[in-house]
Amino acid sequence: MDILRGKIRNYDWGSTQALAQLEGRTVPSQKPEAEKWFGAHPGSPCELASAQTPTTLLDLIQQDPQATLGHDVALRYGRLPFLLKLLAADRALSIQVHPTKQQAEEGFARENAEGVPLDAFHRNYKDDNHKPELLVALTEFHALAGFRPVARTLELFDILDVAPLAPFTAQLQRSPNGQGMRSVLRGFFTLDSGDLSLLLDALLPRVHDLVGGAAGLPEWMVRTLRGIATIAEEYPGDVGILVALLLNHLTLQPGDAIYLAAGQLHAYLSGLGVEIMANSDNVLRGGLTSKNVDVAELMSLVSCEPLADPTLRADAEGFYLTPAPEFDLQWLKPGQPHEVEGPAIILSVDDSVTVDGDSLAPAEAAWVGSNDAPVQVSGRAFVARVGKH
């Protein structure tokens, strides 16, 4: 076993308080702290605390994949197949989608053949892997995830009742399905700056009026309208405000989770959570960002079929069950110690966690290799393992 030094990523949507408070550091932090990575992704592999010379988890695994990952995992993946993060959002992340495995391999090879540097601003594919992901809320957490059923979107458009939305309403009425939603999404993305401004200038006053007099509206609609108003304040004039009209607006309570497969459009809005995904950093963006936006590539990947309920909760043993073969995530509860075998990463989210009797501080993680003895874990820790699918 070894303690991991997670890598903090500073993005402009991050929080100056959440990670600092969790770790017991001075608040606010000097820069927004958006994510803390625990894993062996080449972009930010975490360091091993016990190493005499700087050594990352990636170094350790590459030196002997069979020993550290075990025969089966090393043979199937050749690397640690998941990436674990703490995510702390003070404002909306980009409207985004992730590729399938095949799309990632093709996109990565294509950009390599074109000579696009890995760190280029316009680079879409940073690696050749897909990125199914699971987020578990540690605080109240707000997110956009998947397309709302068409009937509800038509209900929302009817309540908004602004003239520039009428062509999009008509499109959905003609094709009340995923294909109609795709046409509306493409229509939003291809608005010129003048038409976008006209639509937003008509839409946002109506949104604020409805938020101010929300009595009688369904709860999902009030949540949506408030989310739109907040996004418009954070990203004025952005086409992502319109895209958010089409998506499920979710409010997660601690312990609630979202699973997002390839092709599902989403954006996290605010809150602190634990996120696990396949070991990838591939993101295609469509708005709400200062980073590269590639609408054409995003449209080639996105699934516009409605996603009625993308949330899930843990089972009786604390497992969040997903179809992703790369990872399993379990949230242990206080009580009897749990035996954990490697390969696994153990992440503490409060001051109750011990590993083999030694304390693991909040926002600190431990690596257990396949060649390590099993460890006894107590307290409210997350355990990330390779999936058993």
FIKE-811433 format. One record per residue (C-alpha): residue number from 0; x, y, z. Coordinates in pm, whole numbers. Last residue first. Example, Ala and Ser with C-alpha at 12.3 -4.5 7.8 and 13.67 -1.06 7.14 Angstrom:
2
+-----+--------+--------+--------+
: pos :     xx :     yy :     zz :
+-----+--------+--------+--------+
:   1 :   1367 :   -106 :    714 :
:   0 :   1230 :   -450 :    780 :
+-----+--------+--------+--------+
//
This chain:
389
+-----+--------+--------+--------+
: pos :     xx :     yy :     zz :
+-----+--------+--------+--------+
: 388 :  -1801 :   -729 :  -1589 :
: 387 :  -1591 :   -730 :  -1271 :
: 386 :  -1503 :   -363 :  -1285 :
: 385 :  -1157 :   -243 :  -1179 :
: 384 :  -1174 :    -96 :   -831 :
: 383 :  -1242 :    239 :   -669 :
: 382 :  -1313 :    234 :   -295 :
: 381 :  -1475 :    541 :   -144 :
: 380 :  -1423 :    590 :    227 :
: 379 :  -1666 :    661 :    507 :
: 378 :  -1495 :    477 :    791 :
: 377 :  -1285 :    161 :    824 :
: 376 :  -1056 :     -7 :    571 :
: 375 :   -864 :   -330 :    632 :
: 374 :   -595 :   -395 :    371 :
: 373 :   -526 :   -690 :    138 :
: 372 :   -153 :   -765 :     95 :
: 371 :      9 :   -585 :   -196 :
: 370 :     90 :   -750 :   -532 :
: 369 :   -243 :   -648 :   -683 :
: 368 :   -160 :   -295 :   -579 :
: 367 :   -334 :    -95 :   -308 :
: 366 :   -310 :    279 :   -361 :
: 365 :   -416 :    520 :    -88 :
: 364 :   -603 :    849 :   -114 :
: 363 :   -624 :   1179 :     71 :
: 362 :   -918 :   1421 :     27 :
: 361 :   -993 :   1390 :    402 :
: 360 :   -698 :   1238 :    591 :
: 359 :   -631 :    864 :    595 :
: 358 :   -562 :    750 :    950 :
: 357 :   -359 :    434 :   1010 :
: 356 :   -536 :    129 :   1155 :
: 355 :   -489 :    -93 :    850 :
: 354 :   -645 :    188 :    648 :
: 353 :   -839 :    438 :    859 :
: 352 :  -1118 :    677 :    762 :
: 351 :  -1321 :    888 :   1004 :
: 350 :  -1179 :   1230 :    914 :
: 349 :  -1394 :   1280 :    603 :
: 348 :  -1389 :   1212 :    228 :
: 347 :  -1118 :    944 :    219 :
: 346 :  -1031 :    781 :   -113 :
: 345 :   -915 :    418 :   -145 :
: 344 :   -766 :    324 :   -483 :
: 343 :   -775 :    -40 :   -588 :
: 342 :   -573 :   -314 :   -757 :
: 341 :   -580 :   -458 :   -509 :
: 340 :   -777 :   -623 :   -231 :
: 339 :   -994 :   -438 :     20 :
: 338 :  -1117 :   -593 :    345 :
: 337 :  -1393 :   -386 :    504 :
: 336 :  -1384 :   -287 :    870 :
: 335 :  -1714 :   -312 :   1062 :
: 334 :  -1907 :      8 :   1107 :
: 333 :  -1899 :    334 :    917 :
: 332 :  -2027 :    315 :    557 :
: 331 :  -1819 :    233 :    252 :
: 330 :  -1894 :    405 :    -76 :
: 329 :  -1822 :    158 :   -356 :
: 328 :  -1717 :    238 :   -713 :
: 327 :  -1663 :    -22 :   -985 :
: 326 :  -1452 :     56 :  -1290 :
: 325 :  -1338 :    -31 :  -1641 :
: 324 :  -1632 :   -254 :  -1739 :
: 323 :  -1883 :     34 :  -1749 :
: 322 :  -2241 :    -98 :  -1732 :
: 321 :  -2304 :     77 :  -1398 :
: 320 :  -2369 :    -33 :  -1039 :
: 319 :  -2294 :    216 :   -764 :
: 318 :  -2186 :    -14 :   -482 :
: 317 :  -2261 :     77 :   -117 :
: 316 :  -2339 :   -274 :      6 :
: 315 :  -2717 :   -219 :      5 :
: 314 :  -2707 :    -76 :   -346 :
: 313 :  -2593 :    277 :   -421 :
: 312 :  -2823 :    526 :   -588 :
: 311 :  -2889 :    614 :   -950 :
: 310 :  -2970 :    917 :  -1164 :
: 309 :  -3003 :    938 :  -1544 :
: 308 :  -3385 :    951 :  -1541 :
: 307 :  -3579 :   1015 :  -1863 :
: 306 :  -3289 :   1015 :  -2106 :
: 305 :  -3440 :   1119 :  -2438 :
: 304 :  -3255 :   1014 :  -2757 :
: 303 :  -3026 :   1290 :  -2881 :
: 302 :  -2706 :   1085 :  -2887 :
: 301 :  -2402 :   1305 :  -2948 :
: 300 :  -2090 :   1193 :  -3135 :
: 299 :  -2113 :   1352 :  -3482 :
: 298 :  -2278 :   1659 :  -3330 :
: 297 :  -1978 :   1708 :  -3100 :
: 296 :  -1739 :   1690 :  -3396 :
: 295 :  -1933 :   1957 :  -3586 :
: 294 :  -1975 :   2174 :  -3275 :
: 293 :  -1604 :   2192 :  -3196 :
: 292 :  -1557 :   2434 :  -2904 :
: 291 :  -1204 :   2485 :  -2767 :
: 290 :  -1183 :   2616 :  -2413 :
: 289 :  -1337 :   2938 :  -2275 :
: 288 :  -1646 :   2740 :  -2185 :
: 287 :  -2024 :   2738 :  -2159 :
: 286 :  -2062 :   2588 :  -2509 :
: 285 :  -2034 :   2286 :  -2738 :
: 284 :  -1742 :   2086 :  -2603 :
: 283 :  -1593 :   1748 :  -2699 :
: 282 :  -1404 :   1595 :  -2405 :
: 281 :  -1144 :   1315 :  -2408 :
: 280 :   -946 :   1301 :  -2083 :
: 279 :   -939 :    923 :  -2044 :
: 278 :   -887 :    645 :  -1791 :
: 277 :  -1248 :    524 :  -1779 :
: 276 :  -1438 :    729 :  -1528 :
: 275 :  -1480 :    797 :  -1158 :
: 274 :  -1611 :   1117 :  -1004 :
: 273 :  -1647 :   1211 :   -638 :
: 272 :  -1856 :   1522 :   -580 :
: 271 :  -1867 :   1883 :   -472 :
: 270 :  -2129 :   2126 :   -606 :
: 269 :  -2219 :   2338 :   -905 :
: 268 :  -2326 :   2319 :  -1271 :
: 267 :  -2207 :   1988 :  -1418 :
: 266 :  -2271 :   1977 :  -1791 :
: 265 :  -2417 :   1700 :  -2004 :
: 264 :  -2475 :   1556 :  -2350 :
: 263 :  -2483 :   1176 :  -2357 :
: 262 :  -2276 :   1033 :  -2643 :
: 261 :  -2073 :    788 :  -2439 :
: 260 :  -2237 :    685 :  -2113 :
: 259 :  -2316 :    913 :  -1821 :
: 258 :  -2398 :    776 :  -1476 :
: 257 :  -2532 :   1026 :  -1223 :
: 256 :  -2523 :    972 :   -846 :
: 255 :  -2710 :   1047 :   -525 :
: 254 :  -2511 :    998 :   -203 :
: 253 :  -2532 :   1361 :    -96 :
: 252 :  -2840 :   1517 :   -264 :
: 251 :  -2854 :   1560 :   -639 :
: 250 :  -3043 :   1841 :   -813 :
: 249 :  -3093 :   1763 :  -1180 :
: 248 :  -3182 :   1977 :  -1482 :
: 247 :  -3260 :   1737 :  -1768 :
: 246 :  -3154 :   1890 :  -2098 :
: 245 :  -3327 :   2077 :  -2382 :
: 244 :  -3334 :   2431 :  -2241 :
: 243 :  -2965 :   2387 :  -2150 :
: 242 :  -2885 :   2401 :  -2522 :
: 241 :  -3027 :   2753 :  -2528 :
: 240 :  -2801 :   2878 :  -2248 :
: 239 :  -2512 :   2689 :  -2412 :
: 238 :  -2539 :   2935 :  -2701 :
: 237 :  -2354 :   3184 :  -2484 :
: 236 :  -2465 :   3549 :  -2465 :
: 235 :  -2391 :   3583 :  -2095 :
: 234 :  -2201 :   3286 :  -1946 :
: 233 :  -2231 :   3304 :  -1565 :
: 232 :  -2547 :   3515 :  -1552 :
: 231 :  -2710 :   3311 :  -1830 :
: 230 :  -2618 :   2988 :  -1648 :
: 229 :  -2793 :   3113 :  -1333 :
: 228 :  -3113 :   3209 :  -1517 :
: 227 :  -3118 :   2876 :  -1704 :
: 226 :  -3079 :   2686 :  -1377 :
: 225 :  -3363 :   2879 :  -1218 :
: 224 :  -3584 :   2798 :  -1516 :
: 223 :  -3495 :   2428 :  -1503 :
: 222 :  -3557 :   2394 :  -1130 :
: 221 :  -3892 :   2571 :  -1171 :
: 220 :  -3976 :   2333 :  -1457 :
: 219 :  -3889 :   2021 :  -1259 :
: 218 :  -4100 :   2145 :   -966 :
: 217 :  -4411 :   2190 :  -1178 :
: 216 :  -4537 :   2549 :  -1204 :
: 215 :  -4813 :   2662 :   -968 :
: 214 :  -4612 :   2927 :   -791 :
: 213 :  -4313 :   3029 :  -1003 :
: 212 :  -4380 :   3400 :  -1003 :
: 211 :  -4026 :   3537 :   -984 :
: 210 :  -3884 :   3240 :  -1175 :
: 209 :  -4145 :   3296 :  -1448 :
: 208 :  -4056 :   3663 :  -1485 :
: 207 :  -3685 :   3580 :  -1489 :
: 206 :  -3734 :   3324 :  -1767 :
: 205 :  -3946 :   3570 :  -1967 :
: 204 :  -3673 :   3834 :  -1938 :
: 203 :  -3424 :   3567 :  -2055 :
: 202 :  -3604 :   3444 :  -2366 :
: 201 :  -3660 :   3755 :  -2577 :
: 200 :  -3306 :   3892 :  -2547 :
: 199 :  -3174 :   3536 :  -2576 :
: 198 :  -3354 :   3483 :  -2907 :
: 197 :  -3249 :   3819 :  -3049 :
: 196 :  -2888 :   3765 :  -2939 :
: 195 :  -2874 :   3423 :  -3105 :
: 194 :  -3027 :   3567 :  -3422 :
: 193 :  -2757 :   3834 :  -3439 :
: 192 :  -2470 :   3600 :  -3356 :
: 191 :  -2566 :   3350 :  -3624 :
: 190 :  -2766 :   3048 :  -3515 :
: 189 :  -2591 :   2723 :  -3610 :
: 188 :  -2569 :   2571 :  -3262 :
: 187 :  -2935 :   2633 :  -3186 :
: 186 :  -3046 :   2478 :  -3514 :
: 185 :  -2824 :   2174 :  -3459 :
: 184 :  -2989 :   2121 :  -3120 :
: 183 :  -3335 :   2166 :  -3271 :
: 182 :  -3260 :   1916 :  -3548 :
: 181 :  -3116 :   1667 :  -3299 :
: 180 :  -3428 :   1700 :  -3084 :
: 179 :  -3642 :   1620 :  -3386 :
: 178 :  -3434 :   1311 :  -3452 :
: 177 :  -3461 :   1208 :  -3089 :
: 176 :  -3839 :   1217 :  -3099 :
: 175 :  -4138 :   1450 :  -3129 :
: 174 :  -4077 :   1516 :  -3500 :
: 173 :  -4337 :   1762 :  -3630 :
: 172 :  -4401 :   1905 :  -3281 :
: 171 :  -4028 :   1926 :  -3219 :
: 170 :  -3974 :   2126 :  -3539 :
: 169 :  -4270 :   2352 :  -3459 :
: 168 :  -4124 :   2433 :  -3118 :
: 167 :  -3792 :   2516 :  -3285 :
: 166 :  -3963 :   2752 :  -3530 :
: 165 :  -4157 :   2916 :  -3241 :
: 164 :  -3856 :   2986 :  -3018 :
: 163 :  -3807 :   3335 :  -3168 :
: 162 :  -4168 :   3423 :  -3069 :
: 161 :  -4143 :   3368 :  -2694 :
: 160 :  -4402 :   3145 :  -2524 :
: 159 :  -4195 :   3033 :  -2223 :
: 158 :  -4485 :   2819 :  -2101 :
: 157 :  -4521 :   2653 :  -2443 :
: 156 :  -4145 :   2595 :  -2469 :
: 155 :  -4151 :   2421 :  -2129 :
: 154 :  -4443 :   2197 :  -2228 :
: 153 :  -4267 :   2115 :  -2555 :
: 152 :  -3959 :   2019 :  -2352 :
: 151 :  -4178 :   1801 :  -2131 :
: 150 :  -4326 :   1615 :  -2427 :
: 149 :  -3979 :   1569 :  -2577 :
: 148 :  -3841 :   1373 :  -2282 :
: 147 :  -3541 :   1567 :  -2140 :
: 146 :  -3211 :   1517 :  -2315 :
: 145 :  -2920 :   1395 :  -2104 :
: 144 :  -2761 :   1538 :  -1792 :
: 143 :  -2750 :   1898 :  -1670 :
: 142 :  -2616 :   1918 :  -1318 :
: 141 :  -2661 :   2060 :   -969 :
: 140 :  -2501 :   1905 :   -661 :
: 139 :  -2604 :   1928 :   -297 :
: 138 :  -2290 :   1806 :   -125 :
: 137 :  -2088 :   1484 :   -159 :
: 136 :  -2257 :   1395 :   -489 :
: 135 :  -2150 :   1078 :   -669 :
: 134 :  -2039 :   1117 :  -1033 :
: 133 :  -2006 :    822 :  -1272 :
: 132 :  -1829 :    836 :  -1606 :
: 131 :  -1802 :    662 :  -1941 :
: 130 :  -1490 :    807 :  -2102 :
: 129 :  -1367 :    635 :  -2418 :
: 128 :   -999 :    585 :  -2483 :
: 127 :   -749 :    678 :  -2753 :
: 126 :   -593 :    980 :  -2584 :
: 125 :   -603 :   1361 :  -2589 :
: 124 :   -871 :   1374 :  -2860 :
: 123 :  -1011 :   1719 :  -2936 :
: 122 :   -696 :   1926 :  -3001 :
: 121 :   -792 :   2287 :  -3079 :
: 120 :   -579 :   2444 :  -2803 :
: 119 :   -280 :   2226 :  -2892 :
: 118 :   -134 :   2027 :  -2599 :
: 117 :   -134 :   1692 :  -2778 :
: 116 :     17 :   1856 :  -3086 :
: 115 :   -191 :   1818 :  -3406 :
: 114 :     29 :   1641 :  -3663 :
: 113 :   -259 :   1545 :  -3894 :
: 112 :   -175 :   1178 :  -3842 :
: 111 :   -194 :   1231 :  -3466 :
: 110 :   -530 :   1404 :  -3508 :
: 109 :   -663 :   1109 :  -3709 :
: 108 :   -525 :    845 :  -3472 :
: 107 :   -687 :   1014 :  -3171 :
: 106 :  -1017 :   1057 :  -3354 :
: 105 :  -1027 :    694 :  -3470 :
: 104 :   -938 :    552 :  -3129 :
: 103 :  -1181 :    787 :  -2954 :
: 102 :  -1465 :    705 :  -3194 :
: 101 :  -1405 :    332 :  -3144 :
: 100 :  -1404 :    363 :  -2764 :
:  99 :  -1719 :    576 :  -2769 :
:  98 :  -1677 :    951 :  -2747 :
:  97 :  -1756 :   1195 :  -2464 :
:  96 :  -2002 :   1486 :  -2466 :
:  95 :  -1993 :   1840 :  -2337 :
:  94 :  -2173 :   2156 :  -2234 :
:  93 :  -1883 :   2314 :  -2048 :
:  92 :  -1863 :   2333 :  -1671 :
:  91 :  -2106 :   2556 :  -1487 :
:  90 :  -2008 :   2752 :  -1181 :
:  89 :  -1858 :   2689 :   -839 :
:  88 :  -1763 :   2332 :   -928 :
:  87 :  -1556 :   2098 :   -710 :
:  86 :  -1467 :   1756 :   -854 :
:  85 :  -1273 :   1493 :   -658 :
:  84 :  -1132 :   1249 :   -906 :
:  83 :  -1073 :    881 :   -983 :
:  82 :   -935 :    759 :  -1317 :
:  81 :   -998 :    406 :  -1441 :
:  80 :   -832 :    143 :  -1660 :
:  79 :   -497 :    119 :  -1479 :
:  78 :   -284 :     13 :  -1773 :
:  77 :   -229 :   -284 :  -2007 :
:  76 :   -607 :   -313 :  -2042 :
:  75 :   -704 :   -679 :  -2081 :
:  74 :   -369 :   -847 :  -2012 :
:  73 :   -277 :   -615 :  -1725 :
:  72 :   -623 :   -652 :  -1573 :
:  71 :   -612 :  -1034 :  -1595 :
:  70 :   -253 :  -1077 :  -1473 :
:  69 :   -268 :   -846 :  -1172 :
:  68 :   -249 :   -469 :  -1177 :
:  67 :     73 :   -406 :   -983 :
:  66 :    251 :   -735 :  -1050 :
:  65 :    147 :   -783 :  -1411 :
:  64 :    195 :   -416 :  -1497 :
:  63 :    559 :   -413 :  -1379 :
:  62 :    758 :    -94 :  -1444 :
:  61 :    462 :     65 :  -1624 :
:  60 :    250 :     37 :  -1309 :
:  59 :    505 :    209 :  -1086 :
:  58 :    576 :    485 :  -1337 :
:  57 :    203 :    557 :  -1377 :
:  56 :    165 :    568 :   -999 :
:  55 :    427 :    838 :  -1005 :
:  54 :    781 :    834 :   -873 :
:  53 :    981 :   1133 :   -753 :
:  52 :   1285 :    987 :   -572 :
:  51 :   1272 :    820 :   -231 :
:  50 :    915 :    704 :   -301 :
:  49 :    687 :    681 :      3 :
:  48 :    439 :    950 :   -104 :
:  47 :    373 :    796 :   -445 :
:  46 :    297 :   1067 :   -700 :
:  45 :    -26 :   1118 :   -892 :
:  44 :    -37 :   1094 :  -1270 :
:  43 :   -161 :   1418 :  -1428 :
:  42 :   -186 :   1408 :  -1809 :
:  41 :    -38 :   1057 :  -1835 :
:  40 :   -343 :    915 :  -1652 :
:  39 :   -224 :    704 :  -1361 :
:  38 :   -477 :    779 :  -1091 :
:  37 :   -605 :   1016 :   -828 :
:  36 :   -692 :   1356 :   -974 :
:  35 :   -808 :   1657 :   -773 :
:  34 :  -1046 :   1878 :   -968 :
:  33 :  -1165 :   2237 :   -990 :
:  32 :   -947 :   2442 :   -758 :
:  31 :  -1002 :   2812 :   -826 :
:  30 :   -679 :   2993 :   -741 :
:  29 :   -535 :   3137 :   -418 :
:  28 :   -747 :   2910 :   -200 :
:  27 :  -1019 :   3073 :      9 :
:  26 :   -995 :   2931 :    269 :
:  25 :   -674 :   2810 :    434 :
:  24 :   -639 :   2432 :    432 :
:  23 :   -844 :   2172 :    619 :
:  22 :   -846 :   1926 :    326 :
:  21 :  -1223 :   1936 :    281 :
:  20 :  -1224 :   2312 :    331 :
:  19 :   -955 :   2365 :     66 :
:  18 :  -1137 :   2131 :   -173 :
:  17 :  -1465 :   2325 :   -141 :
:  16 :  -1344 :   2683 :    -96 :
:  15 :  -1184 :   2847 :   -400 :
:  14 :  -1411 :   2643 :   -627 :
:  13 :  -1351 :   2554 :   -991 :
:  12 :  -1508 :   2701 :  -1304 :
:  11 :  -1183 :   2878 :  -1402 :
:  10 :   -984 :   2556 :  -1401 :
:   9 :   -699 :   2472 :  -1163 :
:   8 :   -626 :   2100 :  -1153 :
:   7 :   -511 :   1950 :   -823 :
:   6 :   -292 :   1639 :   -847 :
:   5 :   -337 :   1369 :   -582 :
:   4 :    -39 :   1264 :   -371 :
:   3 :   -106 :    894 :   -326 :
:   2 :    -33 :    704 :     -5 :
:   1 :    111 :    358 :    -64 :
:   0 :      0 :      0 :      0 :
+-----+--------+--------+--------+
//
